[in-house]
Amino acid sequence: MSDTPPDRLSNDPRSKFYDAATLERGIGIRFNGAERTNVEEYCVSEGWIRSAVGRALDRRGQPMTIKVKGSVEPYFRDTAG
């Protein structure tokens, strides 16, 4: 596995951008210079994150999300030190 995080990654196992091995390694996200912990999905090349909004759930029991555009910087937590 490379030391560069993927361009796009999702927490949802139903998504084609889901990668269990990468998520087990631990991904951190800096969005517009601030550390974000509630990111459900991100895309570096398009410059957006999908983030949970409060504790609300949709009709399938998944968290309600909002797409926010800005600067996305993913990194692996095990090599952040």
N, C-alpha and C positions, 0 to 999 in steps of 0.2 A: 504494500500500500504506500502511496506517495505521501509526502509531507504537505501537499497542497490540497486544501479542501475542495470538494466538487463545486462547479459553477451553480448548480441548483440542487437543493436537498429538501425533503419533506419528512415530517414526523409521522404522517399518516400511512399505515401499511397498505392502504388501497391505492395509493398514488404510484405512478411509474417512476417517480423521482425518490422513492423510499430506498434507503440502503442501510440495513441493520448493522453491518460491520462498521461503517463510518459513524453511525450514531452511538454504538457501544464505545468507540474510542473517545467520544466526547467532542462536541463542537461548541465553540463560543462565537457570539455574534456582536460586533461593534456596529451600531447603526448611527450614522451621523456623529461619530465620535463617542457615543455613549454605549455602555454595556447593556445588552438586552437579554433577558432571561425567559421571556414569554413568546418567543418566535416559533411559529408552527411550520413555516416554510420560507425559504429565501431564494433569490436569484441575483447573482452578482452582475451578470452581463446586462440584465434589464433594469437593475437598480431598485429592487423592491423587497419588502418582507411582508409576510402575512402573520399578523399578531393576534393573539386572543384578546377579546374585548370583555372585560369583567368576568363574571362567572356564568353568564348566559349560555344556554345550549340550544342548538337547532333541533329540528324534529327528529333527527337521527341520533341525538345524544352527543354530538360533537360540539366542541366549543365554537361560539360565534367568532368570526375573525374579520379583520379589516386589513386591506392592502395599503401600505404606506410606501411612498417612493423616497429615495435618498441614497446616501453612500453606504454600501454594505461591505463589511470586512469580516469574513469568516476566518476562524483559526481553530487549530486543535488544542484542546485544553491540556493535554499531556506534554505538549512542547511549548506552552505559553511561558513557562518559567523563565 
